[in-house]
Amino acid sequence: MGLTLLGEQQDAAAVVIASAPDIANAPEPETPALIRWPAVFGTYEPDAPAPAAPEPVVTVVNHNYILKGLFASSANSWAIVSDPGGEYLLRQGDELPGGALVEEITEEGVWLETTQGRELIAFGE
């Protein structure tokens, strides 16, 4: 198949300018070989899986606390508590060795928040 131009002349011969390629019979183009680029920024190594979260540590509260003294008012409160390890001057929000949190200091004594719940250190214990 081709493109034919016809001139104005009566006896002009047909001139073939170009022919369309036969697509059905054309050979497959060659696939270029893959080029491996150098690892300019290093090679990718995935991160190791994260370790499992540690189980929470349960601390045992020392029940050998002795209330030595306290001052309690609506504005400011503090208490002196002792155990075999020493004496502690405490205010609300302080933490005792073993993890007990001073929740409140009242005329009754020192209220602690422990893993066992709310506990009171009072005089005479």
RAJONOR-V268644 format. One record per residue. N is the residue number from 1. RES is the residue in three letters. PHI is phi in degrees with one decimal (999 if undefined). D_CENTER is the distance of its C-alpha to the mean C-alpha in Angstrom with 2 decimals. Layout:
# RAJONOR-V268644
N	RES	PHI	D_CENTER
N	RES	PHI	D_CENTER
This chain:
# RAJONOR-V268644
1	MET	999	68.60
2	GLY	-155.0	69.11
3	LEU	-101.7	69.70
4	THR	-116.3	73.35
5	LEU	-105.8	74.89
6	LEU	-109.1	78.36
7	GLY	-87.6	80.49
8	GLU	-76.9	83.25
9	GLN	-76.8	85.93
10	GLN	-72.2	87.76
11	ASP	-104.6	87.81
12	ALA	-71.4	84.42
13	ALA	-87.3	82.42
14	ALA	-73.0	78.88
15	VAL	-112.8	76.32
16	VAL	-92.3	73.02
17	ILE	-90.6	70.29
18	ALA	-152.3	67.19
19	SER	-126.0	66.15
20	ALA	-77.2	62.92
21	PRO	-69.6	61.10
22	ASP	-87.0	61.17
23	ILE	-65.1	57.50
24	ALA	-62.8	58.03
25	ASN	-102.1	59.53
26	ALA	-72.3	57.33
27	PRO	-71.0	55.56
28	GLU	-66.3	51.75
29	PRO	-70.4	50.21
30	GLU	-73.5	48.79
31	THR	-84.2	45.04
32	PRO	-67.5	44.07
33	ALA	-66.6	42.40
34	LEU	-68.8	38.65
35	ILE	-102.5	38.00
36	ARG	-89.5	35.19
37	TRP	-79.9	33.79
38	PRO	-68.4	33.00
39	ALA	-79.0	29.38
40	VAL	-64.4	29.55
41	PHE	-104.6	25.87
42	GLY	89.4	25.48
43	THR	-102.4	24.48
44	TYR	-79.2	21.16
45	GLU	-126.6	19.67
46	PRO	-65.1	16.58
47	ASP	-66.9	13.86
48	ALA	-68.6	14.54
49	PRO	-61.5	12.74
50	ALA	-67.7	10.20
51	PRO	-68.6	12.45
52	ALA	-65.6	12.82
53	ALA	-64.0	11.86
54	PRO	-67.5	15.07
55	GLU	-72.2	17.49
56	PRO	-63.4	18.25
57	VAL	-87.7	21.30
58	VAL	-93.5	24.28
59	THR	-101.5	26.58
60	VAL	-92.8	30.25
61	VAL	-79.6	31.88
62	ASN	-73.0	35.03
63	HIS	-91.1	37.82
64	ASN	-95.3	40.33
65	TYR	-73.2	39.74
66	ILE	-125.6	42.97
67	LEU	-79.3	43.24
68	LYS	-93.5	45.56
69	GLY	-172.9	45.67
70	LEU	-155.1	44.03
71	PHE	-129.5	44.50
72	ALA	-128.9	43.35
73	SER	-143.7	43.91
74	SER	-70.5	42.32
75	ALA	-93.4	41.13
76	ASN	-151.8	40.13
77	SER	-140.4	39.86
78	TRP	-151.5	39.45
79	ALA	-146.6	40.43
80	ILE	-112.0	41.34
81	VAL	-123.1	40.16
82	SER	-125.6	41.04
83	ASP	-148.9	40.23
84	PRO	-58.2	41.37
85	GLY	-85.6	38.75
86	GLY	143.7	40.14
87	GLU	-111.2	40.35
88	TYR	-132.7	37.64
89	LEU	-93.1	38.16
90	LEU	-118.3	35.73
91	ARG	-128.6	34.74
92	GLN	-59.4	32.71
93	GLY	98.2	28.96
94	ASP	-71.4	29.65
95	GLU	-119.7	28.29
96	LEU	-85.3	30.75
97	PRO	-57.5	30.24
98	GLY	102.6	28.90
99	GLY	98.7	26.45
100	ALA	-72.4	28.98
101	LEU	-103.6	28.35
102	VAL	-73.8	31.49
103	GLU	-86.1	31.44
104	GLU	-161.8	34.95
105	ILE	-121.5	38.20
106	THR	-126.2	41.36
107	GLU	-62.6	45.03
108	GLU	-71.2	44.30
109	GLY	152.8	41.94
110	VAL	-106.0	38.25
111	TRP	-92.2	35.86
112	LEU	-111.1	32.77
113	GLU	-103.2	29.65
114	THR	-120.8	29.05
115	THR	-66.9	27.38
116	GLN	-88.9	30.82
117	GLY	121.9	31.03
118	ARG	-88.8	33.12
119	GLU	-131.9	35.75
120	LEU	-115.8	38.60
121	ILE	-102.9	40.07
122	ALA	-118.5	43.64
123	PHE	-64.5	46.80
124	GLY	86.1	48.79
125	GLU	-91.9	45.95
